[in-house]
Structures are given as structure tokens and as C-alpha cells.
Amino acid sequence: MTVNLDGKKKTFTLKKSEEAFNAAKVLAALAETTKTGTSFGAPCLLENVLAEMVISAVPSIEMVRFVNSGTEVCIGVLRLARAFTSREKIIKFEGCYHGHADPYLVKAGCGVATLGLPDSPGVPKASTAPTLSSPYNDFADVELLFETNKGEIAAVILEPVV
């Protein structure tokens, strides 16, 4: 990891990463910033500043939206994919966790054998009906899901490492 402190570039290994995050300047800025709060339900000025920094640092990014949790991200991704494709079904992989939203609580590590059944009490079957599940890294099964649900799948969501 390379960090720029006071105009000096420093490269840190994991062993030296403490040096970067314990720097007096970083701790002072963090202490000052937390006086205004640490979690907000609506965008704030510092989020806008950070978003502009991200956009300028990564040319392919046109817009940034910050959220409070991974669940919130996954809900937004699902909604975006469905709106963009006008399709309802998604494919997720068995044992993968994508937050605590109802559509993702199918085979989220519990191993329920029936397709589209929630494996978390309190989740209505209708909430999980459009969720298709496949064993992780089973390309043939994913191809079969696409073939049998032709034109109905909005997205595939996965964890890169299980």
C-alpha cells in the first residue's frame, strides 16, 4: 500500500501499515471529523468531497453512491439490474451471503435443497421465488439456469471467494 503523507510517498507492508494509520496527522483529522458524527442517513458534505475524489481518481466512474451496509448495496444492485433489464429473476450461489434482504436468503449457507425456498424463518416464499440458486463454480448449472429461464434473468450475483 502506498500512502502520501505530507507530500512524501511511503510504501507500507502489512507489518508497517500501523505506521500509516497511527500517524498523528491522520489521527487528528479522524478525531476532528468524528465530532460531526460517524454515520449519517442522508448525504453530507464530506461524502460529496470523497465522491469527487473517487471520480477524479478513477476515470471510468461517473457517479458514486455511499450506503451504510453491504445489505443496502446488494438491495440497490438488485433493484438497478431489474430496472435496467426489465427482468425479475436473479442467480445467486449456494453458501454465498449478500446481506439480509429477503431475495438473498435462499441457500445462504444453510443447504436447503428446494430451489427458491427461503432458509430463514420469516421470509415469504414470494420474496424468494425469483431467486435461482446454483452450486458455486458450477458453470454447467449456471448455463442450464440461463437456458431454462431464457430472457428472465436480470443478474448474477456472487462472492469472488467462498
N, C-alpha and C positions, 0 to 999 in steps of 0.2 A: 504494500500500500504506500502510495506517495502522498504526502501532505505538505501543503505550503503554509508555513508559519513565519510571519514577519518577513515575507519575501524570500525566505530560504526554503528550497525544496529538500525534504528529507524522506528517505525510504525506510519503512519500518517492516520488520518481520513480525510474526505473532508475538515473539518474545519481547520485542521492543515497542509493541503497539501501546503499551501502558504509557510510554513516554509521550506519545502524541495526544492521548486523551487526558492525561494528567497535567498538561501544560497549563500554567497559570492563566494565560490569556483565554484559553478555551473554557476553563472552569469559571472564570469571571464572567464571560459572556453568557454562559449557561445559567449561572446564578441570577444575573440581571434579567434575562429573558423569562425565567420561571416566575418572576414577580408578577407578570401579567397573566399567568395561567399556564397550564400544561396540556390541556385538551379542550377543544372548542367544538361546538356543534355546527357552527357556521364558519365560512372562510374568514380569515383575519389577514391583516396587512403582511405579516411575516410569511404566511403561506403564499401570498402573491409574489413576494420577493423571491422566495425559494423556487416557485414555479417558473419565474422568468429566468433564474439561473439554470434550471434544468433544461429549459427550452433552448437557451443560448449555447449550452454545453453539448447538446445532442441535436444536431440539425434536423433529423427526421421526426422529432417530436414537435407537434404543432400545438398541443394542448395538454395540460396536466390537471388532474383532479385528485385531491388528497381525501382520504377516508380514515375512519378510526379503527378499522379491523379488516382482517382477511375475509371474514364473512361478508362484510359490506362490499369489498372488491368483487367477490365471486357473484353476489347478487347483481351488481352493476354489469358485470361481464355477461351474465346470462340474459339480462334484460336487453342489453345492447345487441347481442347476437340474434336474439329473437326479433327485435325490431328491424334490424338490417336485413335479415333473411326472410322474414315473414313465416318462419317455421317455429315449431314449438319443442321438438324433441332435442335432447342432448345425449351425448355419450360420456359417461364417466367410468373410471376404472375401479374395480373391487379393491377395497382396503384404502383407497385414497380419501382424504378428508378435505373438503372445500368450504368449510365453515358450517354454521349451524342453521342454514336455511333449509326449509323442507325439501326442495327438489334434490338436494345433495345428500340427503340422509338415507340413501339406498346403498346397501353393501359398503357402508363406510367403515369397514374393518370388522364387522360382526359375522359376515359369512352367510347371510340369509340366502337361500338357494333360489327363491322365486323372483323372476325378473319384475322389476317395478314395485316391489313391496318395500315399504319403509321398514327399517330395522331399528327404529327408535320410537318408543311408545309416544302417542300423541300426534304423530304425523299422519294426516289423512292420505288414503290411497290416491285420491285425485291429485294431490300435490306431487306425487312421485310417478304418476302414470306416464308422463312424457320423458322420464329418465330411463335411458338404456344403460346397462352396465356390462362391462367386458372384463375378463381377466387381464391384469397388467401385462403389457408387451405381447399380447396375442393378436398379431396383425390379421390373421385369417378370420378371427371372430369379429374384429372391427369391420373388415371388408364385408362380412356377412350381414352385420347390422346395417351398413350403408345400402347393401343390395335389397334387403327386406324392408327397409324404411326409405326407399328412394324418394328424394325430394322433400323429406320431412325433417331432416336433422339440421339444426341451427348451428351446433358447435360440438367440439370435442374438448373436454377439459381434463387436464391431467397434472399430476405432480411429476416433476422431472426425475425424481429419485424416490423410490419406495423402499 
